Every structure is written in structure tokens, then in C-alpha cells.
Amino acid sequence: MREDHVDRFLRRLEGLSRETELDLEVEGIVDRINGIARRVRRAMEVTLAEHGLTHPEWEVLGKLRLAEGHTSSPGELAAEIEVSSGTMTSRLDRLEQDGLVVRRPDTADRRGVLVELTPAGKAAYEAAVNVQARKEAFFASALTAAEQRRLNDLLRKLMLAFEDRERERA
């Protein structure tokens, strides 16, 4: 199998690994996951820029796209995305100015407001998703379907270990 840049880095760490607790297999896993994540994130940034969106705006559009009736309250959106209400207000202001969302009075709560995805917002979100999905399919095409399933299984196992640890600390 061909070497990647992580292999070359690990070779330089061999002496250090004998003097410390550094495990080169673990280091290889972490460095490769981080490197792949950076490349996917860069591709996503390009996709979103081509569609006139920022990642935070795309997150809001995505939450609304998946919400029942493509509608949610600003508070629910802020909680789901884990940002402050002020941050969410700024995001909604820009999205509303661009015609991608509208704010409407909540008929069930006279004091409340609901945010609704507009047809333009739905189209913008789906266009970006489709472009990014093609890019991600290209990235994954280096693996067979069986390898993709196996990698997903292994990554799921790692993710569950992280989630379990986070739950224990909460």
C-alpha cells in the first residue's frame, strides 16, 4: 500500500514513541481522521460560498428543512444548534434579509415567533446539499461499498465511546 503524509510523520515519531506513551497506531488514526475532516470541511466551505451561504446559516436552513412544517421557534433553533439567542437572532436577520426565512407570529403563543423556511431557502439548502453530497460521494468512492460499511461501523464504535464518556461526565 502507498504511504501517505501521516506515514511519513509517524516514521519521524518512532524514537519519541519509545520514550513516551505515544502509540503510533492511535496517532495515525487521529491524524488521519483530523486530516480527512479538514478536507471535507474545506470542500463544504467552498460549496456554501458558491451558494452564498455561511456554515452557520446553512445549519439554520438545515434545521428548518428537517423541522415539521419547515417551522421552528428561534429558541428551539438556538438550543438545537447550541448558540445563544442573540447569535440566533443575528443569523435569522441575515437569512430573512436574503429571503430564505420569514418570521411569523406564533398563533399558539401570542408572545412567540416562528421561523419558517421560504421556498427560496429550501431551494438554497437543497442545492448546496446536492453539490456537497456529490463531493462526499467522490471522497468515499476510494472505498468499496463493503469497506464504506465497515468504516462506518468502526467510526460508530469510536463515536459511541465518546458519547458514553461525555454522558458519564455530565
Backbone bond lengths (Angstrom), bond angles and torsions (degrees), N, CA, C in turn:
res aa  C-N    CA-C-N  psi(-1)  N-CA   C-N-CA  omega(-1)  CA-C   N-CA-C  phi
1 M - - - 1.451 - - 1.533 109.20 -
2 R 1.329 116.65 143.18 1.466 121.86 179.14 1.533 110.80 -66.99
3 E 1.313 114.88 153.54 1.463 120.91 176.36 1.527 109.82 -87.41
4 D 1.311 115.68 146.35 1.457 120.35 171.09 1.531 108.29 -109.45
5 H 1.322 117.14 179.59 1.464 120.28 -177.58 1.534 111.91 -63.94
6 V 1.330 116.96 -26.86 1.470 119.93 178.79 1.526 110.07 -68.56
7 D 1.327 117.53 -39.75 1.471 120.10 176.50 1.530 110.59 -57.09
8 R 1.320 116.42 -44.72 1.467 120.50 -179.03 1.530 110.86 -64.68
9 F 1.320 116.43 -39.78 1.470 121.48 176.74 1.531 110.29 -63.92
10 L 1.317 117.20 -44.58 1.468 120.98 -178.99 1.526 111.55 -62.30
11 R 1.316 116.69 -36.64 1.462 120.35 177.73 1.534 110.38 -60.43
12 R 1.328 115.87 -38.81 1.466 119.96 178.87 1.531 111.40 -69.26
13 L 1.331 117.09 -24.21 1.466 121.57 -179.25 1.526 113.70 -86.50
14 E 1.319 118.17 -6.66 1.475 120.36 -173.35 1.523 112.88 -53.91
15 G 1.317 118.98 -46.41 1.460 121.01 179.51 1.516 111.87 -62.80
16 L 1.324 116.25 -42.72 1.459 121.11 179.45 1.524 111.01 -63.23
17 S 1.323 116.90 -37.12 1.470 119.76 -177.82 1.525 111.30 -65.76
18 R 1.337 117.62 -26.96 1.465 120.41 177.43 1.527 111.06 -75.29
19 E 1.326 117.78 -23.15 1.467 122.78 -176.69 1.526 112.66 -98.93
20 T 1.329 117.82 -9.94 1.473 122.05 -176.92 1.524 109.46 -132.84
21 E 1.315 115.63 -174.52 1.465 121.30 177.64 1.529 111.90 -88.67
22 L 1.283 117.04 9.53 1.463 122.38 -178.58 1.522 110.05 -63.84
23 D 1.326 116.34 122.90 1.468 123.15 177.65 1.526 106.89 -102.88
24 L 1.318 116.83 116.46 1.466 120.63 -174.97 1.519 112.79 -65.09
25 E 1.316 118.66 -31.82 1.476 120.21 176.69 1.521 110.07 -65.18
26 V 1.322 116.51 -45.16 1.470 120.57 178.97 1.527 109.43 -64.82
27 E 1.315 116.32 -43.82 1.470 120.49 179.39 1.532 110.12 -58.99
28 G 1.323 117.53 -41.71 1.461 121.41 178.58 1.519 111.78 -62.42
29 I 1.332 116.45 -43.14 1.472 120.60 178.97 1.524 110.15 -61.05
30 V 1.325 116.03 -51.40 1.469 120.86 -176.37 1.532 111.18 -63.42
31 D 1.328 116.88 -45.53 1.469 119.49 -179.51 1.525 111.94 -64.04
32 R 1.318 117.09 -38.78 1.474 119.21 179.28 1.527 111.14 -69.72
33 I 1.323 118.04 -41.76 1.473 120.30 177.44 1.521 109.55 -60.91
34 N 1.335 116.99 -45.40 1.473 120.16 179.14 1.524 111.65 -62.85
35 G 1.327 117.49 -42.46 1.461 120.68 -179.65 1.519 112.34 -65.13
36 I 1.323 116.88 -41.81 1.467 120.76 177.56 1.524 109.72 -65.39
37 A 1.338 116.98 -43.15 1.469 120.52 179.97 1.526 110.94 -60.36
38 R 1.337 116.91 -42.13 1.481 119.99 177.97 1.523 111.18 -60.47
39 R 1.319 116.63 -43.48 1.469 120.14 -178.32 1.529 111.68 -67.58
40 V 1.310 117.09 -40.36 1.473 120.37 177.75 1.531 109.31 -65.84
41 R 1.340 116.21 -42.50 1.469 119.87 179.44 1.527 110.97 -62.17
42 R 1.347 117.57 -41.97 1.475 120.11 177.41 1.526 111.06 -62.01
43 A 1.316 116.81 -42.75 1.465 120.05 178.46 1.525 110.09 -61.79
44 M 1.339 116.56 -39.64 1.469 120.42 178.68 1.516 110.62 -65.48
45 E 1.317 118.01 -41.70 1.468 121.11 178.66 1.524 110.95 -60.65
46 V 1.331 117.32 -40.98 1.463 121.27 177.92 1.526 109.84 -63.92
47 T 1.320 116.07 -46.97 1.470 121.06 179.47 1.516 110.66 -56.96
48 L 1.325 116.19 -48.80 1.471 119.76 -177.40 1.525 111.04 -65.97
49 A 1.326 117.61 -40.34 1.467 120.29 178.32 1.523 110.52 -61.45
50 E 1.328 116.55 -39.59 1.469 120.18 178.09 1.527 111.77 -62.91
51 H 1.330 116.40 -23.99 1.465 121.00 -179.82 1.526 112.39 -105.40
52 G 1.336 116.68 12.24 1.458 121.39 175.68 1.519 113.92 68.66
53 L 1.329 117.26 27.85 1.464 121.16 -178.20 1.524 110.41 -121.61
54 T 1.323 114.41 153.46 1.459 120.42 168.64 1.527 107.14 -100.30
55 H 1.321 116.28 163.90 1.466 118.93 179.09 1.530 111.48 -61.29
56 P 1.336 119.79 -43.17 1.463 119.17 177.05 1.533 113.14 -59.82
57 E 1.327 117.62 -39.52 1.474 120.19 178.32 1.525 109.96 -66.72
58 W 1.321 116.93 -41.30 1.459 121.66 179.70 1.527 110.63 -61.76
59 E 1.346 116.00 -37.54 1.469 120.19 177.00 1.523 110.99 -60.13
60 V 1.326 116.27 -45.84 1.469 120.31 -179.75 1.521 109.81 -62.69
61 L 1.331 117.35 -47.42 1.463 120.31 179.39 1.530 110.52 -59.16
62 G 1.324 116.73 -39.65 1.465 120.83 179.51 1.519 112.33 -64.80
63 K 1.316 116.88 -42.82 1.479 120.18 178.50 1.524 109.76 -62.83
64 L 1.341 116.33 -41.41 1.468 119.14 178.73 1.521 111.41 -68.82
65 R 1.321 117.12 -38.38 1.478 120.65 179.59 1.519 110.84 -60.29
66 L 1.334 116.81 -35.33 1.466 120.95 -177.88 1.528 113.35 -90.85
67 A 1.334 116.97 -10.86 1.465 120.85 -179.62 1.521 110.75 -74.66
68 E 1.304 115.31 151.06 1.462 120.20 177.28 1.526 109.24 -60.93
69 G 1.321 116.40 126.94 1.453 121.71 -178.20 1.519 113.45 68.71
70 H 1.336 118.00 12.56 1.466 123.86 -178.38 1.530 111.08 54.75
71 T 1.353 115.24 35.71 1.458 121.71 -175.02 1.522 109.76 -135.43
72 S 1.336 115.34 143.58 1.459 120.80 176.80 1.518 108.33 -157.45
73 S 1.313 115.83 163.11 1.462 119.10 174.71 1.523 108.92 -84.86
74 P 1.327 117.02 154.56 1.468 119.10 176.42 1.534 112.18 -57.42
75 G 1.328 116.66 -37.82 1.461 120.62 179.64 1.517 112.43 -64.57
76 E 1.333 116.67 -42.18 1.466 120.06 177.75 1.526 110.74 -64.60
77 L 1.322 116.86 -41.60 1.466 120.44 178.27 1.527 110.65 -61.98
78 A 1.329 116.48 -45.74 1.469 120.67 -179.72 1.527 110.43 -61.11
79 A 1.324 117.05 -42.05 1.466 120.58 -179.57 1.531 110.96 -66.43
80 E 1.319 117.39 -42.75 1.470 120.86 -179.75 1.523 111.92 -64.05
81 I 1.323 116.11 -39.69 1.459 120.77 -176.81 1.533 110.92 -88.00
82 E 1.327 115.77 -11.92 1.467 122.85 179.16 1.517 112.50 65.02
83 V 1.335 114.65 52.82 1.463 121.01 174.33 1.526 108.18 -129.79
84 S 1.317 116.51 166.11 1.464 120.69 179.56 1.535 110.02 -72.82
85 S 1.319 115.16 163.31 1.470 119.10 178.49 1.524 110.32 -65.36
86 G 1.337 117.35 -34.30 1.466 119.97 177.66 1.520 112.21 -64.77
87 T 1.332 115.93 -41.41 1.463 120.40 177.52 1.522 109.79 -62.98
88 M 1.323 116.28 -43.26 1.467 119.84 -179.79 1.524 110.00 -64.04
89 T 1.320 118.00 -40.94 1.467 120.89 178.82 1.525 110.49 -57.90
90 S 1.333 117.20 -43.81 1.472 120.60 179.23 1.523 110.98 -61.92
91 R 1.329 116.47 -43.77 1.468 119.88 179.33 1.523 110.93 -63.11
92 L 1.325 115.61 -44.06 1.470 119.17 -179.16 1.520 111.42 -66.09
93 D 1.331 117.20 -36.61 1.473 120.45 177.63 1.524 110.23 -57.36
94 R 1.326 116.85 -49.01 1.475 120.78 -178.47 1.523 110.73 -64.92
95 L 1.340 116.63 -45.37 1.468 120.05 -179.30 1.522 111.22 -63.29
96 E 1.325 115.99 -36.51 1.465 119.71 178.55 1.531 110.47 -69.75
97 Q 1.330 117.35 -41.28 1.471 121.05 176.87 1.524 111.10 -59.21
98 D 1.324 116.33 -35.50 1.461 121.34 -179.96 1.528 113.06 -83.42
99 G 1.328 116.92 -0.40 1.462 120.64 177.79 1.526 114.14 76.37
100 L 1.339 116.90 19.28 1.463 119.73 -176.94 1.528 112.20 -93.88
101 V 1.338 117.05 -21.03 1.461 122.25 174.40 1.520 108.43 -139.75
102 V 1.311 115.28 160.81 1.469 121.25 171.27 1.525 107.54 -131.72
103 R 1.325 114.37 149.90 1.469 120.26 174.46 1.517 106.72 -103.82
104 R 1.333 114.26 135.36 1.468 119.92 179.81 1.527 108.57 -132.13
105 P 1.322 116.79 152.17 1.468 118.16 174.48 1.532 109.89 -62.86
106 D 1.334 116.07 142.82 1.462 121.84 177.16 1.519 108.10 -82.69
107 T 1.314 117.36 112.82 1.464 121.01 -177.42 1.527 112.16 -66.82
108 A 1.319 117.50 -20.57 1.467 121.13 179.14 1.534 111.52 -87.16
109 D 1.322 117.57 -15.66 1.467 122.36 -178.76 1.516 107.49 -145.45
110 R 1.344 116.79 104.88 1.463 120.99 -174.34 1.523 112.83 -57.80
111 R 1.327 117.84 -25.75 1.464 120.50 -179.98 1.522 112.02 -85.34
112 G 1.328 117.01 -14.85 1.458 121.08 -172.49 1.512 114.78 -91.39
113 V 1.313 113.30 164.69 1.457 122.49 177.82 1.525 107.25 -129.00
114 L 1.307 116.02 144.18 1.458 121.59 173.74 1.524 108.48 -115.47
115 V 1.305 115.41 144.63 1.456 121.88 176.80 1.519 106.45 -105.75
116 E 1.321 115.76 130.51 1.465 120.60 -177.68 1.522 110.13 -123.03
117 L 1.294 115.55 136.70 1.459 122.33 176.27 1.526 108.29 -72.42
118 T 1.313 117.35 129.12 1.469 120.89 177.09 1.530 109.20 -84.94
119 P 1.328 117.56 165.45 1.468 118.65 173.56 1.536 112.58 -55.79
120 A 1.338 117.28 -36.72 1.471 120.08 177.75 1.524 110.81 -67.06
121 G 1.319 117.06 -37.56 1.456 121.19 177.56 1.516 112.03 -66.11
122 K 1.314 115.35 -41.47 1.472 120.62 177.66 1.529 109.89 -63.18
123 A 1.314 116.52 -44.02 1.469 121.16 -179.80 1.531 110.86 -64.74
124 A 1.331 117.37 -42.61 1.472 120.87 -180.00 1.524 110.49 -63.67
125 Y 1.318 116.70 -44.95 1.463 120.78 179.94 1.528 110.52 -62.24
126 E 1.322 116.47 -48.82 1.467 120.19 -176.44 1.525 112.44 -67.28
127 A 1.321 117.28 -34.95 1.472 119.83 177.39 1.526 109.92 -63.20
128 A 1.331 116.69 -45.81 1.467 120.34 178.99 1.523 110.72 -65.01
129 V 1.314 117.32 -40.99 1.471 120.88 179.14 1.525 110.26 -61.38
130 N 1.308 116.94 -43.22 1.470 119.91 -178.47 1.527 112.04 -64.29
131 V 1.326 117.18 -42.87 1.468 120.54 178.66 1.524 109.39 -64.04
132 Q 1.332 116.90 -47.12 1.456 120.31 -178.42 1.530 111.16 -65.59
133 A 1.309 117.45 -36.57 1.468 120.39 178.28 1.526 111.12 -61.74
134 R 1.329 116.73 -38.38 1.469 119.83 177.18 1.528 111.00 -66.47
135 K 1.323 116.83 -40.17 1.463 120.24 177.51 1.531 110.55 -63.26
136 E 1.316 116.82 -45.57 1.459 120.59 -178.44 1.525 111.20 -66.99
137 A 1.312 117.27 -35.49 1.463 120.08 176.05 1.525 109.91 -63.90
138 F 1.313 116.53 -38.41 1.465 120.03 176.74 1.523 110.55 -62.85
139 F 1.340 117.26 -45.48 1.468 120.43 178.99 1.524 110.26 -58.23
140 A 1.314 116.52 -46.23 1.465 121.24 -176.08 1.521 112.54 -73.47
141 S 1.326 117.59 -15.43 1.467 120.38 -177.04 1.527 112.71 -67.03
142 A 1.329 117.56 -9.84 1.466 120.26 174.41 1.523 110.82 -68.26
143 L 1.329 116.54 -16.67 1.464 122.50 -179.57 1.523 110.14 -110.84
144 T 1.321 115.92 149.36 1.466 119.84 172.73 1.523 108.29 -71.66
145 A 1.311 116.45 167.99 1.470 120.20 177.92 1.530 110.26 -59.57
146 A 1.317 117.26 -41.50 1.469 120.51 179.12 1.527 110.87 -64.95
147 E 1.333 117.70 -39.65 1.463 121.08 177.81 1.533 111.15 -66.03
148 Q 1.335 116.04 -37.81 1.467 119.50 177.15 1.519 110.50 -62.08
149 R 1.336 117.14 -44.40 1.469 120.41 178.54 1.526 110.69 -62.58
150 R 1.336 117.44 -43.09 1.464 121.69 -179.67 1.529 110.38 -64.54
151 L 1.321 116.95 -43.92 1.457 119.81 178.47 1.526 110.38 -62.17
152 N 1.328 117.12 -42.76 1.462 120.46 177.07 1.515 110.91 -59.26
153 D 1.323 116.99 -42.58 1.473 120.50 178.48 1.523 111.07 -60.83
154 L 1.328 116.73 -45.08 1.463 120.72 -179.03 1.536 111.60 -67.36
155 L 1.316 116.67 -42.55 1.462 119.92 178.58 1.531 110.83 -66.11
156 R 1.328 117.37 -37.38 1.469 121.58 176.35 1.532 109.63 -59.82
157 K 1.318 116.05 -43.48 1.466 120.85 179.39 1.534 110.33 -59.94
158 L 1.324 116.86 -44.49 1.462 120.47 176.48 1.529 111.39 -63.45
159 M 1.327 117.13 -44.69 1.460 121.12 -178.87 1.528 110.87 -61.89
160 L 1.328 116.81 -42.15 1.463 119.63 179.18 1.523 111.22 -63.12
161 A 1.329 117.76 -37.05 1.463 120.24 176.86 1.532 110.31 -62.33
162 F 1.327 117.24 -42.50 1.460 120.60 176.81 1.526 110.75 -63.08
163 E 1.334 116.50 -46.79 1.468 120.10 -178.59 1.519 111.69 -62.47
164 D 1.340 117.22 -40.33 1.460 120.50 178.04 1.532 110.87 -62.25
165 R 1.323 115.74 -43.92 1.464 120.55 179.97 1.519 110.38 -63.93
166 E 1.326 117.79 -41.84 1.468 121.10 179.35 1.521 110.50 -63.92
167 R 1.318 117.95 -39.16 1.464 122.14 178.59 1.535 110.24 -64.84
168 E 1.321 116.67 -40.73 1.463 120.75 179.48 1.514 111.57 -63.33
169 R 1.321 117.31 -34.35 1.467 121.35 -178.28 1.514 112.56 -81.87
170 A 1.315 117.22 -16.70 1.485 120.35 -176.22 1.519 112.06 -77.02
